[in-house]
């Protein structure tokens, strides 16, 4: 799997309820001078991401609404069973 730390990277977001969502990264939390292939010694960085809601009450004339989550950590840094991101091959 190609892992690039670019905006629009495709990841999986596991929300606080444990539901999985296909998500797009809108920002990686890395130093602005780092190269796009950055990976710290501690592992994958945190990110902000965007995903389609699974809440059926959040619909409008365009369909299911989009939701955002900010400062989401990689699953390797999350001790809780939810509220993290991971690469699609890590699900």
Residue frames as qw, qx, qy, qz and C-alpha x, y, z in Angstrom:
[[0.000, 0.888, 0.461, 0.000, 0.00, 0.00, 0.00],
 [0.390, 0.462, -0.015, 0.796, 1.23, 3.47, -0.91],
 [0.408, -0.750, -0.415, 0.315, 1.46, 5.59, 2.24],
 [0.341, 0.408, 0.054, 0.845, 1.89, 9.27, 1.50],
 [0.229, -0.575, -0.493, 0.611, 1.51, 12.07, 3.99],
 [0.035, 0.182, 0.344, 0.921, -0.25, 14.38, 1.54],
 [0.459, 0.220, 0.366, -0.779, -3.57, 16.13, 2.01],
 [0.767, 0.252, -0.220, -0.548, -6.27, 13.94, 0.48],
 [0.152, 0.265, -0.950, 0.066, -4.55, 10.77, 1.69],
 [0.750, -0.253, -0.356, -0.497, -7.13, 8.03, 2.12],
 [0.057, 0.241, -0.844, 0.475, -7.31, 6.55, 5.61],
 [0.503, -0.472, -0.697, -0.196, -9.83, 4.79, 7.83],
 [0.165, -0.403, 0.381, -0.816, -11.28, 6.72, 10.76],
 [0.445, -0.368, -0.812, 0.088, -12.69, 4.78, 13.70],
 [0.227, -0.634, -0.041, -0.738, -15.07, 7.19, 15.44],
 [0.214, -0.370, 0.641, -0.637, -15.73, 7.34, 19.21],
 [0.825, -0.028, 0.240, -0.511, -18.56, 4.78, 18.79],
 [0.556, -0.249, 0.773, 0.177, -16.20, 2.33, 17.06],
 [0.709, 0.611, 0.336, -0.103, -17.71, 2.77, 13.57],
 [0.540, -0.177, 0.461, 0.682, -15.31, 2.68, 10.64],
 [0.395, 0.857, 0.185, -0.277, -15.41, 5.44, 8.00],
 [0.668, 0.335, 0.219, 0.627, -13.47, 5.98, 4.80],
 [0.187, -0.915, -0.127, 0.335, -11.82, 9.36, 5.35],
 [0.587, 0.620, -0.007, 0.521, -9.63, 11.93, 3.62],
 [0.551, -0.443, -0.209, 0.675, -6.86, 13.74, 5.45],
 [0.190, 0.938, 0.196, 0.216, -7.14, 17.52, 5.31],
 [0.051, 0.855, -0.420, 0.299, -3.97, 18.17, 7.34],
 [0.840, -0.069, -0.435, 0.318, -1.11, 16.14, 8.78],
 [0.410, -0.906, 0.083, -0.059, 0.27, 17.35, 12.07],
 [0.824, -0.017, 0.048, 0.564, 3.91, 17.54, 11.08],
 [0.256, -0.642, 0.074, 0.719, 6.35, 20.42, 11.01],
 [0.541, 0.778, 0.128, -0.293, 5.73, 22.55, 7.87],
 [0.173, 0.761, -0.573, -0.250, 9.33, 22.12, 6.67],
 [0.565, -0.181, 0.805, 0.018, 9.20, 18.31, 6.77],
 [0.200, 0.191, -0.741, -0.612, 9.02, 16.38, 3.52],
 [0.725, -0.060, -0.142, -0.671, 5.68, 14.71, 2.57],
 [0.792, 0.026, -0.610, -0.030, 7.06, 11.24, 3.36],
 [0.122, -0.536, 0.555, -0.625, 7.64, 12.24, 7.00],
 [0.818, -0.377, -0.415, -0.125, 7.37, 9.60, 9.69],
 [0.232, -0.781, 0.435, -0.384, 8.64, 10.36, 13.16],
 [0.224, 0.290, -0.898, 0.243, 10.57, 7.98, 15.36],
 [0.372, 0.040, 0.675, -0.635, 7.37, 7.68, 17.40],
 [0.352, 0.353, 0.861, 0.096, 5.37, 6.50, 14.36],
 [0.147, 0.557, 0.564, 0.591, 2.62, 8.01, 12.24],
 [0.028, 0.037, -0.228, 0.973, 1.61, 11.62, 12.95],
 [0.234, 0.538, 0.664, -0.464, -1.82, 12.90, 13.95],
 [0.102, 0.178, 0.551, 0.809, -4.14, 14.47, 11.41],
 [0.445, 0.333, 0.292, -0.779, -7.39, 16.30, 10.71],
 [0.106, 0.065, 0.901, 0.415, -9.80, 14.38, 8.54],
 [0.511, 0.185, -0.038, -0.839, -13.11, 14.51, 6.71],
 [0.047, 0.073, 0.990, 0.110, -15.67, 11.71, 6.34],
 [0.458, -0.292, -0.451, -0.708, -19.32, 11.09, 5.44],
 [0.415, -0.255, 0.571, -0.660, -21.53, 10.78, 8.50],
 [0.248, -0.128, -0.949, -0.149, -23.28, 7.52, 9.30],
 [0.147, 0.338, 0.611, -0.700, -25.92, 9.37, 11.35],
 [0.165, 0.461, 0.771, 0.407, -29.14, 9.02, 9.34],
 [0.055, -0.863, -0.437, 0.248, -30.54, 12.22, 10.88],
 [0.202, -0.687, 0.230, 0.659, -27.75, 14.28, 9.33],
 [0.467, 0.331, 0.655, 0.494, -28.98, 14.51, 5.75],
 [0.168, 0.626, 0.072, -0.758, -29.68, 17.49, 3.56],
 [0.695, 0.630, 0.075, -0.340, -30.52, 18.10, -0.09],
 [0.344, 0.693, -0.621, -0.121, -27.00, 16.98, -1.06],
 [0.816, 0.019, -0.578, 0.016, -27.18, 13.64, 0.78],
 [0.760, -0.505, -0.278, 0.299, -25.36, 12.56, 3.91],
 [0.049, -0.982, 0.153, -0.097, -23.49, 15.43, 5.53],
 [0.670, 0.388, -0.441, 0.453, -19.74, 15.60, 5.88],
 [0.625, -0.780, -0.028, 0.020, -18.11, 15.61, 9.29],
 [0.419, 0.677, -0.458, 0.395, -14.66, 16.59, 10.45],
 [0.807, -0.558, -0.100, 0.165, -12.47, 15.32, 13.22],
 [0.247, 0.861, -0.334, 0.293, -9.35, 17.15, 14.33],
 [0.108, -0.642, 0.698, -0.297, -6.10, 16.09, 15.97],
 [0.968, -0.063, 0.027, -0.243, -6.85, 12.41, 15.48],
 [0.279, -0.628, 0.723, 0.072, -4.01, 10.11, 16.50],
 [0.554, 0.277, -0.743, -0.254, -2.85, 6.96, 14.75],
 [0.872, -0.328, -0.234, -0.277, -4.17, 3.74, 16.27],
 [0.753, 0.091, -0.468, 0.453, -0.69, 2.90, 17.56],
 [0.149, 0.243, -0.376, 0.882, -0.92, 5.96, 19.83],
 [0.562, -0.343, -0.066, -0.750, -4.49, 5.39, 21.03],
 [0.035, -0.131, 0.924, -0.358, -5.05, 3.31, 24.16],
 [0.584, 0.251, 0.427, -0.643, -8.84, 3.47, 23.75],
 [0.517, 0.170, 0.811, 0.215, -10.57, 1.07, 21.32],
 [0.356, 0.757, 0.500, 0.223, -11.85, 3.94, 19.14],
 [0.024, 0.989, 0.025, -0.142, -11.29, 7.53, 17.97],
 [0.448, -0.517, 0.528, 0.504, -8.19, 6.96, 15.85],
 [0.651, 0.637, -0.229, -0.345, -7.10, 6.77, 12.23],
 [0.646, -0.285, 0.663, 0.248, -5.25, 3.96, 10.46],
 [0.190, 0.376, -0.656, -0.626, -4.17, 3.01, 6.97],
 [0.808, 0.096, -0.150, -0.562, -6.68, 0.84, 5.06],
 [0.738, 0.200, -0.644, 0.024, -4.41, -2.20, 5.31],
 [0.121, 0.231, -0.732, 0.630, -4.27, -1.85, 9.12],
 [0.631, -0.254, -0.001, -0.733, -8.00, -2.34, 9.73]]
